[in-house]
Amino acid sequence: MNIQKVIVIGAGTMGSGIAQWFAQENCKVELVDSSVEQQQRALKSIHDSCNQLSSKGKLKASQVEAAKNHLTVKDIDSVDKNADLVIEAIIE
């Protein structure tokens, strides 16, 4: 199975980590959360983590930029209905 588009529902620690991994693997990722503040915190955290991986030599600058470009945050009503994979990572 070739996964190219992923939706991750829940932008907490686990959801953000999952979204980052898929973005680093060159998948288009839509990270969904009902809180705009949480969406922005998650996006900043992922960008900071990618930058840190670059500074440690684990990712090239081009890989970091690509991962950042593959990631968007959205609300549930605006996600692409044609995703290859949907992952739920919300608080139980």
N, CA, C and O atoms as a Tinker XYZ file with bonds, in Angstrom:
   368  protein
     1  N      0.845000   -1.186000    0.000000    73     2
     2  CA     0.000000    0.000000    0.000000    64     1     3
     3  C      0.886000    1.245000    0.000000    63     2     4     5
     4  O      1.828000    1.344000    0.786000    81     3
     5  N      0.586000    2.169000   -0.865000    73     3     6
     6  CA     1.343000    3.410000   -0.978000    64     5     7
     7  C      0.570000    4.525000   -0.283000    63     6     8     9
     8  O     -0.451000    4.980000   -0.798000    81     7
     9  N      1.037000    4.966000    0.869000    73     7    10
    10  CA     0.370000    6.014000    1.640000    64     9    11
    11  C      0.980000    7.361000    1.270000    63    10    12    13
    12  O      2.175000    7.588000    1.456000    81    11
    13  N      0.144000    8.246000    0.746000    73    11    14
    14  CA     0.620000    9.562000    0.347000    64    13    15
    15  C     -0.038000   10.688000    1.127000    63    14    16    17
    16  O      0.543000   11.762000    1.276000    81    15
    17  N     -1.257000   10.450000    1.630000    73    15    18
    18  CA    -1.972000   11.496000    2.367000    64    17    19
    19  C     -2.521000   10.912000    3.658000    63    18    20    21
    20  O     -3.214000    9.894000    3.649000    81    19
    21  N     -2.199000   11.578000    4.785000    73    19    22
    22  CA    -2.572000   11.098000    6.108000    64    21    23
    23  C     -3.305000   12.203000    6.859000    63    22    24    25
    24  O     -2.936000   13.376000    6.787000    81    23
    25  N     -4.341000   11.809000    7.574000    73    23    26
    26  CA    -5.018000   12.715000    8.485000    64    25    27
    27  C     -4.783000   12.187000    9.891000    63    26    28    29
    28  O     -5.040000   11.018000   10.175000    81    27
    29  N     -4.289000   13.061000   10.773000    73    27    30
    30  CA    -4.089000   12.709000   12.169000    64    29    31
    31  C     -5.051000   13.566000   12.989000    63    30    32    33
    32  O     -4.956000   14.793000   12.988000    81    31
    33  N     -5.971000   12.914000   13.683000    73    31    34
    34  CA    -6.951000   13.629000   14.489000    64    33    35
    35  C     -6.468000   13.636000   15.929000    63    34    36    37
    36  O     -6.375000   12.592000   16.574000    81    35
    37  N     -6.165000   14.821000   16.418000    73    35    38
    38  CA    -5.627000   15.002000   17.764000    64    37    39
    39  C     -4.213000   15.542000   17.665000    63    38    40    41
    40  O     -3.308000   14.851000   17.197000    81    39
    41  N     -4.023000   16.781000   18.109000    73    39    42
    42  CA    -2.716000   17.441000   17.967000    64    41    43
    43  C     -1.962000   17.513000   19.286000    63    42    44    45
    44  O     -1.181000   18.437000   19.514000    81    43
    45  N     -2.197000   16.538000   20.151000    73    43    46
    46  CA    -1.432000   16.463000   21.393000    64    45    47
    47  C     -0.057000   15.867000   21.126000    63    46    48    49
    48  O      0.406000   15.841000   19.985000    81    47
    49  N      0.580000   15.396000   22.164000    73    47    50
    50  CA     1.934000   14.858000   22.045000    64    49    51
    51  C      2.003000   13.686000   21.070000    63    50    52    53
    52  O      2.860000   13.662000   20.187000    81    51
    53  N      1.111000   12.721000   21.227000    73    51    54
    54  CA     1.169000   11.546000   20.364000    64    53    55
    55  C      0.785000   11.904000   18.930000    63    54    56    57
    56  O      1.475000   11.508000   17.991000    81    55
    57  N     -0.304000   12.646000   18.751000    73    55    58
    58  CA    -0.733000   13.021000   17.406000    64    57    59
    59  C      0.317000   13.840000   16.677000    63    58    60    61
    60  O      0.555000   13.641000   15.486000    81    59
    61  N      0.949000   14.770000   17.402000    73    59    62
    62  CA     2.002000   15.592000   16.796000    64    61    63
    63  C      3.185000   14.743000   16.355000    63    62    64    65
    64  O      3.737000   14.942000   15.273000    81    63
    65  N      3.567000   13.799000   17.201000    73    63    66
    66  CA     4.684000   12.913000   16.856000    64    65    67
    67  C      4.387000   12.058000   15.639000    63    66    68    69
    68  O      5.246000   11.869000   14.778000    81    67
    69  N      3.174000   11.544000   15.571000    73    67    70
    70  CA     2.765000   10.740000   14.417000    64    69    71
    71  C      2.771000   11.598000   13.153000    63    70    72    73
    72  O      3.277000   11.184000   12.110000    81    71
    73  N      2.204000   12.794000   13.262000    73    71    74
    74  CA     2.148000   13.705000   12.116000    64    73    75
    75  C      3.552000   14.060000   11.643000    63    74    76    77
    76  O      3.815000   14.089000   10.441000    81    75
    77  N      4.445000   14.326000   12.573000    73    75    78
    78  CA     5.822000   14.669000   12.202000    64    77    79
    79  C      6.489000   13.518000   11.471000    63    78    80    81
    80  O      7.148000   13.732000   10.454000    81    79
    81  N      6.333000   12.310000   11.969000    73    79    82
    82  CA     6.978000   11.167000   11.332000    64    81    83
    83  C      6.502000   11.002000    9.889000    63    82    84    85
    84  O      7.313000   10.820000    8.981000    81    83
    85  N      5.195000   11.064000    9.681000    73    83    86
    86  CA     4.678000   10.918000    8.319000    64    85    87
    87  C      5.143000   12.060000    7.426000    63    86    88    89
    88  O      5.466000   11.835000    6.260000    81    87
    89  N      5.183000   13.285000    7.952000    73    87    90
    90  CA     5.657000   14.433000    7.163000    64    89    91
    91  C      7.115000   14.246000    6.765000    63    90    92    93
    92  O      7.504000   14.580000    5.646000    81    91
    93  N      7.923000   13.712000    7.678000    73    91    94
    94  CA     9.335000   13.443000    7.382000    64    93    95
    95  C      9.486000   12.334000    6.348000    63    94    96    97
    96  O     10.513000   12.240000    5.676000    81    95
    97  N      8.468000   11.501000    6.222000    73    95    98
    98  CA     8.479000   10.415000    5.235000    64    97    99
    99  C      7.848000   10.862000    3.911000    63    98   100   101
   100  O      7.502000   10.032000    3.070000    81    99
   101  N      7.702000   12.184000    3.737000    73    99   102
   102  CA     7.193000   12.791000    2.508000    64   101   103
   103  C      5.728000   12.507000    2.218000    63   102   104   105
   104  O      5.317000   12.489000    1.057000    81   103
   105  N      4.939000   12.286000    3.260000    73   103   106
   106  CA     3.489000   12.178000    3.109000    64   105   107
   107  C      2.873000   13.546000    3.378000    63   106   108   109
   108  O      3.363000   14.299000    4.220000    81   107
   109  N      1.808000   13.863000    2.667000    73   107   110
   110  CA     1.032000   15.052000    2.979000    64   109   111
   111  C      0.235000   14.732000    4.241000    63   110   112   113
   112  O     -0.454000   13.714000    4.304000    81   111
   113  N      0.331000   15.605000    5.245000    73   111   114
   114  CA    -0.303000   15.349000    6.528000    64   113   115
   115  C     -1.212000   16.513000    6.893000    63   114   116   117
   116  O     -0.815000   17.676000    6.822000    81   115
   117  N     -2.440000   16.179000    7.285000    73   115   118
   118  CA    -3.366000   17.153000    7.844000    64   117   119
   119  C     -3.532000   16.803000    9.318000    63   118   120   121
   120  O     -4.043000   15.734000    9.654000    81   119
   121  N     -3.102000   17.703000   10.191000    73   119   122
   122  CA    -3.197000   17.514000   11.632000    64   121   123
   123  C     -4.439000   18.257000   12.112000    63   122   124   125
   124  O     -4.566000   19.464000   11.906000    81   123
   125  N     -5.345000   17.537000   12.749000    73   123   126
   126  CA    -6.653000   18.073000   13.112000    64   125   127
   127  C     -6.792000   18.173000   14.628000    63   126   128   129
   128  O     -6.439000   17.253000   15.366000    81   127
   129  N     -7.313000   19.308000   15.067000    73   127   130
   130  CA    -7.660000   19.464000   16.478000    64   129   131
   131  C     -8.777000   20.497000   16.558000    63   130   132   133
   132  O     -8.852000   21.406000   15.731000    81   131
   133  N     -9.642000   20.351000   17.556000    73   131   134
   134  CA   -10.752000   21.298000   17.702000    64   133   135
   135  C    -10.290000   22.635000   18.263000    63   134   136   137
   136  O    -11.003000   23.633000   18.153000    81   135
   137  N     -9.112000   22.665000   18.861000    73   135   138
   138  CA    -8.569000   23.889000   19.451000    64   137   139
   139  C     -7.525000   24.506000   18.514000    63   138   140   141
   140  O     -6.513000   23.885000   18.190000    81   139
   141  N     -7.795000   25.729000   18.094000    73   139   142
   142  CA    -6.837000   26.436000   17.233000    64   141   143
   143  C     -5.525000   26.651000   17.981000    63   142   144   145
   144  O     -4.447000   26.572000   17.391000    81   143
   145  N     -5.620000   26.922000   19.275000    73   143   146
   146  CA    -4.402000   27.118000   20.078000    64   145   147
   147  C     -3.561000   25.849000   20.094000    63   146   148   149
   148  O     -2.338000   25.912000   19.969000    81   147
   149  N     -4.213000   24.693000   20.249000    73   147   150
   150  CA    -3.482000   23.423000   20.254000    64   149   151
   151  C     -2.880000   23.140000   18.880000    63   150   152   153
   152  O     -1.773000   22.611000   18.787000    81   151
   153  N     -3.590000   23.482000   17.830000    73   151   154
   154  CA    -3.049000   23.313000   16.482000    64   153   155
   155  C     -1.751000   24.102000   16.332000    63   154   156   157
   156  O     -0.763000   23.584000   15.811000    81   155
   157  N     -1.755000   25.331000   16.781000    73   155   158
   158  CA    -0.578000   26.192000   16.644000    64   157   159
   159  C      0.575000   25.720000   17.529000    63   158   160   161
   160  O      1.734000   25.759000   17.116000    81   159
   161  N      0.252000   25.268000   18.759000    73   159   162
   162  CA     1.302000   24.716000   19.636000    64   161   163
   163  C      1.940000   23.487000   18.988000    63   162   164   165
   164  O      3.161000   23.329000   19.000000    81   163
   165  N      1.099000   22.623000   18.423000    73   163   166
   166  CA     1.607000   21.401000   17.789000    64   165   167
   167  C      2.483000   21.741000   16.592000    63   166   168   169
   168  O      3.548000   21.149000   16.416000    81   167
   169  N      2.050000   22.676000   15.779000    73   167   170
   170  CA     2.824000   23.067000   14.605000    64   169   171
   171  C      4.179000   23.626000   15.014000    63   170   172   173
   172  O      5.199000   23.283000   14.417000    81   171
   173  N      4.194000   24.486000   16.029000    73   171   174
   174  CA     5.458000   25.043000   16.521000    64   173   175
   175  C      6.347000   23.943000   17.078000    63   174   176   177
   176  O      7.549000   23.925000   16.814000    81   175
   177  N      5.775000   23.035000   17.837000    73   175   178
   178  CA     6.543000   21.935000   18.427000    64   177   179
   179  C      7.169000   21.052000   17.345000    63   178   180   181
   180  O      8.328000   20.654000   17.461000    81   179
   181  N      6.415000   20.751000   16.314000    73   179   182
   182  CA     6.925000   19.920000   15.222000    64   181   183
   183  C      8.040000   20.649000   14.480000    63   182   184   185
   184  O      9.068000   20.051000   14.162000    81   183
   185  N      7.843000   21.928000   14.205000    73   183   186
   186  CA     8.882000   22.702000   13.518000    64   185   187
   187  C     10.149000   22.765000   14.366000    63   186   188   189
   188  O     11.254000   22.604000   13.847000    81   187
   189  N      9.992000   22.999000   15.670000    73   187   190
   190  CA    11.148000   23.043000   16.563000    64   189   191
   191  C     11.873000   21.702000   16.595000    63   190   192   193
   192  O     13.103000   21.653000   16.581000    81   191
   193  N     11.108000   20.618000   16.639000    73   191   194
   194  CA    11.704000   19.281000   16.665000    64   193   195
   195  C     12.473000   18.992000   15.375000    63   194   196   197
   196  O     13.571000   18.438000   15.414000    81   195
   197  N     11.901000   19.365000   14.248000    73   195   198
   198  CA    12.596000   19.166000   12.968000    64   197   199
   199  C     13.886000   19.979000   12.917000    63   198   200   201
   200  O     14.921000   19.494000   12.460000    81   199
   201  N     13.811000   21.220000   13.391000    73   199   202
   202  CA    15.014000   22.063000   13.418000    64   201   203
   203  C     16.087000   21.461000   14.318000    63   202   204   205
   204  O     17.273000   21.507000   13.992000    81   203
   205  N     15.674000   20.898000   15.443000    73   203   206
   206  CA    16.631000   20.274000   16.357000    64   205   207
   207  C     17.273000   19.046000   15.712000    63   206   208   209
   208  O     18.475000   18.825000   15.861000    81   207
   209  N     16.481000   18.249000   14.999000    73   207   210
   210  CA    17.038000   17.091000   14.298000    64   209   211
   211  C     18.043000   17.531000   13.243000    63   210   212   213
   212  O     19.048000   16.858000   13.014000    81   211
   213  N     17.771000   18.654000   12.608000    73   211   214
   214  CA    18.705000   19.191000   11.613000    64   213   215
   215  C     19.999000   19.647000   12.278000    63   214   216   217
   216  O     21.089000   19.382000   11.771000    81   215
   217  N     19.879000   20.329000   13.405000    73   215   218
   218  CA    21.082000   20.825000   14.086000    64   217   219
   219  C     21.957000   19.686000   14.604000    63   218   220   221
   220  O     23.164000   19.853000   14.782000    81   219
   221  N     21.342000   18.527000   14.844000    73   219   222
   222  CA    22.100000   17.351000   15.288000    64   221   223
   223  C     22.608000   16.522000   14.109000    63   222   224   225
   224  O     23.280000   15.509000   14.305000    81   223
   225  N     22.288000   16.951000   12.884000    73   223   226
   226  CA    22.749000   16.238000   11.704000    64   225   227
   227  C     21.917000   15.027000   11.338000    63   226   228   229
   228  O     22.332000   14.228000   10.498000    81   227
   229  N     20.754000   14.873000   11.947000    73   227   230
   230  CA    19.903000   13.715000   11.661000    64   229   231
   231  C     18.999000   13.944000   10.460000    63   230   232   233
   232  O     18.541000   12.989000    9.833000    81   231
   233  N     18.746000   15.191000   10.141000    73   231   234
   234  CA    17.990000   15.563000    8.948000    64   233   235
   235  C     18.733000   16.678000    8.231000    63   234   236   237
   236  O     19.337000   17.541000    8.867000    81   235
   237  N     18.687000   16.656000    6.911000    73   235   238
   238  CA    19.251000   17.755000    6.129000    64   237   239
   239  C     18.260000   18.915000    6.142000    63   238   240   241
   240  O     17.065000   18.718000    6.361000    81   239
   241  N     18.760000   20.111000    5.910000    73   239   242
   242  CA    17.896000   21.296000    5.880000    64   241   243
   243  C     16.782000   21.133000    4.848000    63   242   244   245
   244  O     15.655000   21.572000    5.080000    81   243
   245  N     17.086000   20.509000    3.720000    73   243   246
   246  CA    16.076000   20.299000    2.684000    64   245   247
   247  C     14.977000   19.339000    3.157000    63   246   248   249
   248  O     13.812000   19.493000    2.790000    81   247
   249  N     15.359000   18.347000    3.975000    73   247   250
   250  CA    14.375000   17.419000    4.521000    64   249   251
   251  C     13.466000   18.117000    5.528000    63   250   252   253
   252  O     12.264000   17.858000    5.579000    81   251
   253  N     14.050000   18.998000    6.319000    73   251   254
   254  CA    13.269000   19.758000    7.295000    64   253   255
   255  C     12.262000   20.639000    6.575000    63   254   256   257
   256  O     11.089000   20.680000    6.945000    81   255
   257  N     12.714000   21.337000    5.558000    73   255   258
   258  CA    11.827000   22.223000    4.804000    64   257   259
   259  C     10.712000   21.429000    4.140000    63   258   260   261
   260  O      9.560000   21.860000    4.138000    81   259
   261  N     11.044000   20.273000    3.577000    73   259   262
   262  CA    10.033000   19.429000    2.934000    64   261   263
   263  C      9.007000   18.946000    3.955000    63   262   264   265
   264  O      7.805000   18.975000    3.687000    81   263
   265  N      9.472000   18.502000    5.128000    73   263   266
   266  CA     8.553000   18.031000    6.168000    64   265   267
   267  C      7.609000   19.150000    6.595000    63   266   268   269
   268  O      6.408000   18.927000    6.747000    81   267
   269  N      8.141000   20.339000    6.787000    73   267   270
   270  CA     7.301000   21.482000    7.179000    64   269   271
   271  C      6.267000   21.790000    6.104000    63   270   272   273
   272  O      5.125000   22.130000    6.414000    81   271
   273  N      6.667000   21.673000    4.849000    73   271   274
   274  CA     5.740000   21.954000    3.747000    64   273   275
   275  C      4.678000   20.874000    3.573000    63   274   276   277
   276  O      3.615000   21.137000    3.012000    81   275
   277  N      4.955000   19.668000    4.046000    73   275   278
   278  CA     3.990000   18.573000    3.930000    64   277   279
   279  C      2.920000   18.623000    5.015000    63   278   280   281
   280  O      1.934000   17.890000    4.937000    81   279
   281  N      3.092000   19.455000    6.004000    73   279   282
   282  CA     2.221000   19.456000    7.177000    64   281   283
   283  C      1.316000   20.682000    7.199000    63   282   284   285
   284  O      1.779000   21.813000    7.049000    81   283
   285  N      0.020000   20.443000    7.388000    73   283   286
   286  CA    -0.932000   21.535000    7.594000    64   285   287
   287  C     -1.817000   21.197000    8.781000    63   286   288   289
   288  O     -2.033000   20.026000    9.097000    81   287
   289  N     -2.321000   22.224000    9.431000    73   287   290
   290  CA    -3.285000   22.024000   10.512000    64   289   291
   291  C     -4.650000   22.478000   10.015000    63   290   292   293
   292  O     -4.774000   23.470000    9.297000    81   291
   293  N     -5.665000   21.733000   10.413000    73   291   294
   294  CA    -7.026000   22.005000    9.942000    64   293   295
   295  C     -8.031000   21.671000   11.024000    63   294   296   297
   296  O     -7.720000   20.994000   12.005000    81   295
   297  N     -9.261000   22.169000   10.818000    73   295   298
   298  CA   -10.337000   21.696000   11.668000    64   297   299
   299  C    -11.003000   20.523000   10.958000    63   298   300   301
   300  O    -10.805000   20.324000    9.759000    81   299
   301  N    -11.770000   19.770000   11.678000    73   299   302
   302  CA   -12.315000   18.510000   11.163000    64   301   303
   303  C    -13.209000   18.714000    9.938000    63   302   304   305
   304  O    -13.311000   17.826000    9.092000    81   303
   305  N    -13.849000   19.865000    9.840000    73   303   306
   306  CA   -14.766000   20.103000    8.721000    64   305   307
   307  C    -14.058000   20.370000    7.395000    63   306   308   309
   308  O    -14.687000   20.311000    6.338000    81   307
   309  N    -12.768000   20.660000    7.436000    73   307   310
   310  CA   -12.077000   21.024000    6.200000    64   309   311
   311  C    -11.027000   20.003000    5.754000    63   310   312   313
   312  O    -10.219000   20.300000    4.874000    81   311
   313  N    -11.026000   18.819000    6.340000    73   311   314
   314  CA   -10.036000   17.814000    5.940000    64   313   315
   315  C    -10.391000   17.207000    4.593000    63   314   316   317
   316  O    -11.552000   17.201000    4.182000    81   315
   317  N     -9.373000   16.698000    3.916000    73   315   318
   318  CA    -9.553000   16.021000    2.647000    64   317   319
   319  C    -10.202000   14.665000    2.897000    63   318   320   321
   320  O     -9.688000   13.857000    3.671000    81   319
   321  N    -11.302000   14.426000    2.259000    73   319   322
   322  CA   -12.039000   13.165000    2.457000    64   321   323
   323  C    -11.396000   11.993000    1.721000    63   322   324   325
   324  O    -11.855000   10.859000    1.853000    81   323
   325  N    -10.344000   12.250000    0.953000    73   323   326
   326  CA    -9.696000   11.205000    0.159000    64   325   327
   327  C     -8.334000   10.803000    0.703000    63   326   328   329
   328  O     -7.440000   10.459000   -0.070000    81   327
   329  N     -8.164000   10.839000    1.996000    73   327   330
   330  CA    -6.882000   10.454000    2.600000    64   329   331
   331  C     -6.673000    8.949000    2.474000    63   330   332   333
   332  O     -7.629000    8.175000    2.425000    81   331
   333  N     -5.414000    8.556000    2.423000    73   331   334
   334  CA    -5.068000    7.138000    2.378000    64   333   335
   335  C     -5.126000    6.496000    3.756000    63   334   336   337
   336  O     -5.341000    5.290000    3.881000    81   335
   337  N     -4.931000    7.318000    4.797000    73   335   338
   338  CA    -4.886000    6.798000    6.155000    64   337   339
   339  C     -5.396000    7.861000    7.111000    63   338   340   341
   340  O     -5.025000    9.030000    7.002000    81   339
   341  N     -6.249000    7.457000    8.053000    73   339   342
   342  CA    -6.729000    8.354000    9.104000    64   341   343
   343  C     -6.352000    7.723000   10.433000    63   342   344   345
   344  O     -6.635000    6.553000   10.689000    81   343
   345  N     -5.696000    8.535000   11.286000    73   343   346
   346  CA    -5.271000    8.059000   12.609000    64   345   347
   347  C     -5.936000    8.931000   13.659000    63   346   348   349
   348  O     -5.879000   10.158000   13.591000    81   347
   349  N     -6.560000    8.293000   14.620000    73   347   350
   350  CA    -7.190000    9.009000   15.726000    64   349   351
   351  C     -6.254000    8.949000   16.928000    63   350   352   353
   352  O     -5.862000    7.868000   17.368000    81   351
   353  N     -5.902000   10.116000   17.453000    73   351   354
   354  CA    -4.982000   10.185000   18.597000    64   353   355
   355  C     -5.471000   11.230000   19.595000    63   354   356   357
   356  O     -4.694000   12.048000   20.088000    81   355
   357  N     -6.788000   11.188000   19.888000    73   355   358
   358  CA    -7.339000   12.160000   20.835000    64   357   359
   359  C     -7.347000   11.594000   22.244000    63   358   360   361
   360  O     -7.182000   10.392000   22.450000    81   359
   361  N     -7.541000   12.478000   23.202000    73   359   362
   362  CA    -7.595000   12.069000   24.605000    64   361   363
   363  C     -8.802000   11.184000   24.830000    63   362   364   365
   364  O     -9.900000   11.477000   24.357000    81   363
   365  N     -8.592000   10.113000   25.546000    73   363   366
   366  CA    -9.700000    9.188000   25.856000    64   365   367
   367  C    -10.498000    9.708000   27.030000    63   366   368
   368  O    -11.470000    9.076000   27.445000    81   367
